Amino acid sequence: MSSIKKLPKTKIALLIVEGPSDATTFENSLRNYLSSFSNDSVRFDVVHGDRTLMDSNNRLIPPANIRKEIGKRVNKFLRDNSLRSSDLLLIGQICDLDACFAADTCFVCDALAAQVKYDLQKQQISYWDRDDLIDKRHKKRANIETLSTTPNFKIGECIIPYKLFYFGINLEHCLYDRPNCSDEEKQVLAESFDEEHAEKSNQFEQRLRALPFISEDYLKSWNETELEKQALKPLTNICILLDWVKEIEYQDRSRKG
């Protein structure tokens, strides 16, 4: 009797995102992109908030705790989905920088601005409580600097590769030149993007690679001097995600033999 060859176990590329529109924008397109060279899958964990700044109880996360907070989030995702750490191929996190690398002089007080507003012509960020906004942007930047230099997380008994990907102000600014969208507008734009790119992997890849970036090298994409100079420009390192997924998938396949 001939032996039956056991199929290799598929793994999950976990992407942590802030809101539902982020998942809508990328989920189908990335899934189809990954399927063009791998049997592994993409799963999204929508945290409904800014996990580079606030925890699930809406409390500020100090830099000393930010790695622990992301690790807790990953473990929760595994528990909620009856998965093990060995099921993970990688952990990617996509965030908006919210111009946290901008100079303090860019922030202005506007008593009528209940929400943060970006005026790109004036190079200004308006909010009713300027001091509080600056303080939170400083804390966010400190957390992001920690995460951007974190190469992996120990989840259970496994060491899982990790990278943080960003949009300079936010995703909508970088993709559509619209930095001040409501949640409803974000969802409409996301659904349009998904409809246009989900079934066209080459077009999706070209769209991301055409976006402005500092460097195609991950660590160089986090050059602080450049991020400060271009804090209010439509900047991203999301194109690096495409090559990183391929790299990690190849390494995992090579280990399996």
QUIHU-V51828 format. One record per residue. N is the residue number from 0. PHI is phi in radians with two decimals (* if undefined). Layout:
# QUIHU-V51828
n & phi
N & PHI
N & PHI
This chain:
# QUIHU-V51828
n & phi
0 & *
1 & -1.32
2 & -1.28
3 & -1.60
4 & -1.27
5 & -1.33
6 & -1.23
7 & -1.10
8 & -1.21
9 & -1.38
10 & -2.14
11 & -2.03
12 & -1.54
13 & -1.59
14 & -2.07
15 & -1.62
16 & -2.27
17 & -1.34
18 & -2.43
19 & -1.03
20 & -1.16
21 & -1.14
22 & -1.13
23 & -1.04
24 & -1.06
25 & -1.90
26 & -1.03
27 & -1.17
28 & -1.13
29 & -1.22
30 & -1.08
31 & -1.22
32 & -1.09
33 & -1.13
34 & -1.16
35 & -1.28
36 & -2.45
37 & -2.68
38 & -1.62
39 & -1.24
40 & -2.12
41 & -1.95
42 & -2.23
43 & -1.95
44 & -1.99
45 & -1.57
46 & -1.61
47 & 0.96
48 & 2.86
49 & -1.77
50 & -1.40
51 & -1.54
52 & -2.32
53 & -2.06
54 & -1.49
55 & -1.16
56 & -1.75
57 & 1.10
58 & -1.88
59 & -1.09
60 & -1.70
61 & -1.26
62 & -0.93
63 & -1.15
64 & -1.91
65 & -1.15
66 & -1.11
67 & -1.07
68 & -1.13
69 & -1.19
70 & -1.06
71 & -1.07
72 & -1.13
73 & -1.12
74 & -1.10
75 & -1.12
76 & -1.04
77 & -1.11
78 & -1.08
79 & -1.12
80 & -1.95
81 & 0.90
82 & -2.03
83 & -1.98
84 & -1.07
85 & -1.21
86 & -1.40
87 & -1.53
88 & -1.54
89 & -2.83
90 & -2.16
91 & -1.99
92 & -2.25
93 & -1.96
94 & -2.35
95 & -1.60
96 & -1.32
97 & 0.97
98 & 0.98
99 & -1.26
100 & -1.63
101 & -1.24
102 & -1.16
103 & -1.01
104 & -1.18
105 & -1.34
106 & -1.60
107 & -2.22
108 & -1.53
109 & -2.35
110 & -1.05
111 & -1.62
112 & -1.60
113 & -1.25
114 & -2.02
115 & -1.11
116 & -2.18
117 & -1.85
118 & -1.94
119 & -1.30
120 & -1.18
121 & -1.51
122 & 1.01
123 & -2.25
124 & -2.13
125 & -1.87
126 & -2.84
127 & -1.19
128 & -2.08
129 & -1.05
130 & -1.09
131 & -1.14
132 & -1.13
133 & -1.07
134 & -1.06
135 & -1.20
136 & -1.14
137 & -1.12
138 & -1.16
139 & -1.09
140 & -1.04
141 & -1.05
142 & -1.17
143 & -1.16
144 & -1.11
145 & -1.20
146 & -1.18
147 & -1.18
148 & -1.86
149 & -1.63
150 & -1.45
151 & -2.87
152 & -2.22
153 & -1.57
154 & -1.99
155 & 1.09
156 & -1.74
157 & -1.91
158 & -1.71
159 & -1.89
160 & -1.05
161 & -2.41
162 & -2.56
163 & -1.94
164 & -2.01
165 & -2.37
166 & -2.13
167 & -0.95
168 & -1.69
169 & -2.78
170 & -1.00
171 & -1.16
172 & -1.15
173 & -1.24
174 & -1.49
175 & -2.26
176 & 1.06
177 & -2.33
178 & -1.38
179 & -2.02
180 & -1.36
181 & -1.34
182 & -1.05
183 & -1.15
184 & -1.14
185 & -1.04
186 & -1.17
187 & -1.08
188 & -1.12
189 & -1.10
190 & -1.16
191 & -1.16
192 & -1.09
193 & -1.07
194 & -1.09
195 & -1.37
196 & -2.03
197 & -0.98
198 & -1.71
199 & -2.25
200 & -1.06
201 & -1.13
202 & -1.15
203 & -1.06
204 & -1.08
205 & -1.08
206 & -1.11
207 & -1.25
208 & -1.24
209 & -1.45
210 & -1.27
211 & -1.10
212 & -2.55
213 & -1.43
214 & -2.74
215 & -1.48
216 & -1.54
217 & -1.03
218 & -1.13
219 & -1.20
220 & -1.16
221 & -1.80
222 & -1.03
223 & -1.13
224 & -1.07
225 & -1.20
226 & -1.11
227 & -1.19
228 & -1.16
229 & -1.96
230 & -1.03
231 & -1.89
232 & -1.78
233 & -1.34
234 & -2.08
235 & -2.77
236 & -2.14
237 & -1.11
238 & -1.10
239 & -1.14
240 & -0.99
241 & -1.07
242 & -1.28
243 & -1.14
244 & -1.03
245 & -1.09
246 & -1.08
247 & -1.19
248 & -1.10
249 & -1.12
250 & -1.07
251 & -1.16
252 & -1.13
253 & -1.14
254 & -1.15
255 & -1.27
256 & 1.38
